[in-house]
Amino acid sequence: MTNTIEEIEKLSPAELDAGLIFSGKASGRMVQGFESASSFTPRLDAEYLFHESSRDVVVWFMDSSDPIYLFGPSGSGKTSLIKQLAAKLNYPVFEITGHSRLEFPEMVGHLTVEEGSMEFQYGPLALAMKYGGLLLLNEIDIIDPATAAGLNGILDGEPLCISENAGEIIHPHPMFRFAATANSNGAADETGLYQGVNRQNIAFMDRFWLCEIGYPTPEAETELLSRKAKSLPENIRKKMVEYANSVRKLFMGEATGNLTDTIEVTFSTRTLIRWADLTVRFQPLARQGIQPVTYALDRALGYRASRETRTVLHELAQRIFPMEEDK
């Protein structure tokens, strides 16, 4: 813990040109970040594809007067968007994944024994507030509303009092940021797709700037696959994106035609990339009469689904991928 504190204490805030950071062209508009990365800064993915929703989060980083709440379907890239933008700004990210039993002290920290004596070990929230950084609370709509309401003061910019650490008062660092992600907008899940989602207190939700994150456009994902799976024919990459969006519609209950049943799995962009990669790697199977596309599909997504859903996935694949195109 000592090394952790020493590292983040040395971080130096910096004024960065937002245009240069996010688009490569100087804009004269400044955004606060850090001079250098730390072990808490997410790894920058040079091939990460920023889609339209990133505009809102960039603006938030430039002047984050309120905490931000990103919501959208599973696999739409809410967490990765926050992390990749933070990586560009060298922001340390202290991450928590919400669950039904999460309690406020778990975010703040706890007493521990160090070299024979009791010491307080800061949790993610205390670290971000004390030394500057982004507190990223994922799956916030799964948290018990009473626990979430305990954050109200923090969201309003008030100091944190740690009674377990001799009543220490932590005033929020100027570089402290609070971001949350969820599948719902805090008003519970009306679709029935996400188990365990709770309706959050309206006063709690009123403290956030909300941002809806959808799946990337087909054009954007097709461009991404052209970088990640260059050896696949262009028509196959386009059909993979078409297939992924068809599965997403089934997941959301928005499909039309014969395949209209809601299914329990969906296609994240990450899964799409995995599918393309496995298809390339399983190409030699085509000589044995096995379709690499559908073989890879099971290993990327299908085996996570029920038998009934796998049947639906295979039927959809047969429609989009004629046999001869896999060979």
C-alpha positions in Angstrom: 0.0 0.0 0.0 2.9 2.3 0.8 4.3 2.0 -2.8 0.8 2.7 -4.1 0.5 5.9 -2.2 3.9 7.0 -3.2 3.2 6.5 -6.9 0.0 8.4 -7.0 1.3 11.2 -4.8 3.9 11.9 -7.5 1.3 12.4 -10.3 1.4 15.9 -11.7 -1.8 17.5 -13.2 -1.4 19.0 -16.7 -3.4 21.2 -19.1 -3.7 19.3 -22.4 -5.0 20.4 -25.8 -8.3 18.5 -26.2 -8.1 18.5 -30.0 -4.6 17.2 -30.0 -5.4 14.5 -27.5 -8.6 13.2 -29.0 -8.4 14.0 -32.7 -4.7 14.7 -33.4 -5.4 18.3 -34.4 -4.7 21.2 -32.0 -7.9 23.1 -31.0 -6.8 25.5 -28.3 -9.5 24.0 -26.0 -7.8 22.6 -22.9 -8.7 19.6 -20.8 -7.1 18.6 -17.5 -5.1 15.4 -17.4 -1.8 14.2 -16.0 1.7 14.6 -17.3 2.4 10.9 -17.2 0.6 7.6 -16.8 0.8 5.4 -13.7 0.1 1.8 -12.9 -3.6 2.8 -12.3 -3.9 4.3 -15.8 -5.7 2.0 -18.2 -3.5 0.7 -21.1 -4.1 2.7 -24.2 -5.4 0.6 -27.1 -4.1 2.1 -30.3 -6.8 0.3 -32.4 -9.7 1.2 -30.1 -12.6 2.7 -32.1 -14.2 5.7 -30.6 -17.9 6.0 -31.7 -20.3 8.9 -31.6 -21.2 8.6 -27.9 -17.6 9.5 -27.0 -18.4 13.1 -27.8 -20.4 13.5 -24.6 -17.8 11.9 -22.4 -15.0 14.1 -23.9 -17.1 17.2 -23.1 -17.6 15.8 -19.6 -13.9 15.4 -19.1 -13.3 18.9 -20.3 -15.6 20.4 -17.6 -17.0 17.8 -15.3 -19.3 19.8 -13.2 -21.4 16.7 -12.3 -20.7 13.0 -12.1 -21.5 11.1 -15.3 -23.8 8.0 -15.6 -23.3 5.9 -18.8 -26.1 3.4 -19.6 -26.8 1.1 -22.5 -27.1 -2.5 -23.5 -24.6 -5.2 -22.4 -21.5 -5.2 -24.5 -22.0 -1.6 -26.0 -18.6 -0.5 -24.6 -19.5 1.8 -21.7 -16.6 0.8 -19.5 -14.0 0.6 -22.3 -15.1 4.1 -23.5 -14.4 5.7 -20.1 -11.1 3.8 -19.7 -9.8 4.6 -23.2 -10.6 8.3 -22.8 -8.9 8.2 -19.3 -5.9 6.5 -20.9 -5.5 9.4 -23.4 -5.4 11.8 -20.4 -3.1 9.6 -18.3 -5.9 9.5 -15.7 -5.6 6.9 -12.9 -8.8 4.9 -12.7 -10.0 3.2 -9.5 -12.6 0.7 -10.4 -15.4 -1.0 -8.5 -17.9 -3.5 -9.8 -21.3 -3.1 -8.1 -23.2 -6.0 -6.6 -26.2 -6.5 -4.4 -24.1 -6.8 -1.2 -21.8 -3.9 -1.8 -21.6 -1.6 1.1 -20.3 2.0 1.4 -17.3 1.0 3.7 -16.1 -1.4 1.0 -15.6 1.6 -1.3 -13.9 3.7 1.4 -11.4 1.2 2.8 -10.7 -0.9 5.9 -8.4 -1.4 8.8 -5.6 -3.9 8.2 -2.5 -5.2 10.1 0.8 -3.9 8.8 4.0 -5.0 10.5 2.2 -5.8 13.7 0.1 -2.6 13.9 -3.3 -1.6 12.7 -3.3 0.7 9.7 -6.1 2.0 7.5 -6.0 0.9 3.9 -7.7 3.3 1.5 -10.4 1.9 -0.8 -10.9 3.0 -4.4 -13.2 5.9 -3.5 -10.8 7.3 -0.8 -7.8 7.0 -3.2 -9.5 8.8 -6.0 -10.8 11.6 -3.7 -7.6 12.1 -1.8 -5.0 11.9 -4.6 -7.0 12.7 -7.7 -8.3 10.2 -10.2 -11.4 8.7 -11.7 -13.7 6.5 -9.6 -15.4 4.1 -12.0 -18.4 2.3 -10.5 -19.6 -0.3 -12.9 -23.1 -2.0 -12.6 -24.3 0.8 -10.4 -27.9 -0.1 -10.9 -27.4 -3.5 -9.2 -26.4 -1.7 -5.9 -29.0 -1.5 -3.2 -30.6 2.0 -3.4 -29.8 2.6 0.3 -26.1 2.0 -0.3 -26.1 4.2 -3.4 -27.8 7.0 -1.5 -24.8 7.0 0.8 -22.9 8.5 -2.1 -25.1 11.5 -2.4 -22.8 13.8 -0.4 -19.8 12.7 -2.4 -21.6 13.3 -5.7 -22.4 16.8 -4.4 -18.7 17.6 -3.9 -18.8 17.2 -0.1 -15.8 15.8 1.8 -15.5 12.2 2.9 -15.3 11.5 6.6 -13.5 8.2 7.5 -14.5 7.4 11.1 -12.4 4.2 11.1 -9.3 6.2 10.4 -9.6 8.5 13.4 -12.2 10.7 11.7 -10.0 11.6 8.8 -11.6 14.2 6.5 -10.8 13.9 2.8 -11.7 16.9 0.7 -12.2 16.0 -2.9 -9.0 16.6 -5.0 -9.5 19.0 -7.9 -8.7 16.1 -10.3 -11.3 13.8 -8.7 -13.9 12.5 -11.1 -16.9 10.1 -10.6 -18.2 8.0 -13.5 -20.8 5.2 -13.3 -22.0 2.6 -15.8 -25.2 0.5 -15.9 -27.5 -1.3 -18.2 -30.5 0.7 -17.1 -31.1 4.4 -16.7 -31.7 4.0 -13.0 -35.5 3.5 -13.4 -35.2 -0.4 -13.2 -35.2 -2.8 -16.1 -38.5 -2.9 -17.9 -37.2 -5.3 -20.6 -36.6 -8.3 -18.2 -33.1 -8.7 -19.8 -31.0 -7.8 -16.8 -31.5 -9.7 -13.6 -30.8 -8.0 -10.3 -31.3 -4.4 -11.6 -32.8 -2.1 -9.0 -34.8 1.1 -9.3 -32.6 3.8 -7.9 -33.6 6.7 -5.7 -34.7 9.7 -7.8 -32.7 12.1 -5.6 -29.6 9.9 -6.2 -30.1 9.9 -10.0 -30.8 13.6 -10.1 -27.1 14.2 -9.3 -25.8 12.6 -12.5 -25.3 13.8 -16.1 -26.7 10.9 -18.1 -25.2 9.6 -21.3 -26.7 6.7 -23.4 -24.2 4.4 -25.1 -25.4 2.3 -28.0 -23.6 -0.1 -30.1 -21.2 1.3 -32.7 -22.5 1.9 -36.2 -22.1 -0.9 -38.7 -19.7 1.3 -40.7 -17.5 1.8 -37.6 -17.4 -1.9 -36.7 -16.7 -2.9 -40.3 -13.8 -0.5 -40.2 -12.6 -2.0 -36.9 -12.7 -5.5 -38.4 -10.7 -4.3 -41.4 -7.9 -3.5 -38.9 -8.3 -6.5 -36.6 -8.9 -9.2 -39.3 -7.3 -8.0 -42.5 -7.0 -11.4 -44.0 -10.8 -12.0 -44.0 -12.5 -11.1 -47.2 -14.4 -7.7 -47.0 -17.8 -9.4 -47.7 -17.3 -11.8 -44.8 -16.4 -8.9 -42.4 -19.5 -7.0 -43.5 -21.7 -10.1 -43.0 -20.2 -10.6 -39.5 -21.3 -7.1 -38.6 -24.7 -7.7 -40.1 -25.0 -10.9 -38.1 -23.9 -9.2 -34.8 -26.5 -6.5 -35.2 -29.2 -9.2 -35.9 -28.3 -11.0 -32.7 -28.4 -7.7 -30.8 -31.9 -7.1 -32.1 -33.0 -10.5 -30.9 -31.5 -9.8 -27.5 -33.3 -6.5 -27.2 -36.6 -8.0 -28.5 -36.5 -5.8 -31.6 -36.1 -8.4 -34.4 -38.7 -8.8 -37.1 -39.5 -11.6 -39.4 -39.4 -15.3 -38.5 -36.7 -15.0 -35.9 -38.5 -12.9 -33.2 -37.8 -14.7 -30.0 -35.8 -12.8 -27.4 -32.5 -14.6 -26.6 -30.3 -14.4 -23.5 -26.9 -13.5 -25.1 -25.8 -10.6 -27.2 -22.8 -9.5 -29.4 -20.4 -7.1 -27.8 -17.8 -5.5 -30.1 -15.2 -7.5 -28.1 -17.1 -10.7 -29.0 -17.2 -9.6 -32.7 -13.5 -9.2 -32.8 -12.9 -12.6 -31.1 -15.2 -14.2 -33.7 -13.3 -12.7 -36.6 -9.9 -13.7 -35.0 -11.1 -17.3 -34.4 -12.5 -17.5 -38.0 -9.1 -16.7 -39.4 -7.4 -19.2 -37.1 -9.8 -22.0 -38.0 -9.5 -21.5 -41.7 -7.7 -24.8 -42.2 -10.9 -26.6 -41.1 -12.5 -25.6 -44.5 -10.4 -28.3 -46.1 -12.2 -30.8 -43.9 -15.6 -29.6 -44.9 -16.1 -27.6 -41.7 -17.3 -24.0 -41.9 -14.8 -21.8 -40.0 -17.3 -19.0 -39.5 -19.9 -21.1 -37.7 -17.3 -23.2 -35.9 -15.7 -20.0 -34.6 -19.1 -18.6 -33.8 -19.8 -21.3 -31.2 -16.4 -20.7 -29.5 -16.9 -16.9 -29.5 -20.5 -16.8 -28.4 -22.7 -19.9 -29.0 -21.4 -22.0 -26.2 -22.5 -19.3 -23.7 -26.1 -19.8 -24.8 -28.8 -22.4 -24.1 -29.3 -25.2 -26.7 -32.5 -23.4 -27.9 -30.6 -20.2 -28.5 -27.7 -21.9 -30.2 -30.2 -23.3 -32.7 -31.5 -19.8 -33.3 -27.9 -18.6 -33.7 -27.1 -21.3 -36.2 -30.3 -20.7 -38.2 -29.4 -17.0 -38.5 -25.8 -17.9 -39.5 -27.1 -20.1 -42.3 -29.2 -17.2 -43.6 -26.4 -14.7 -43.6 -23.5 -17.0 -44.5 -24.1 -19.3 -47.5 -22.0 -22.4 -47.4 -19.8 -21.5 -50.3 -18.7 -18.2 -48.9 -17.0 -19.9 -45.9 -14.7 -22.0 -48.1 
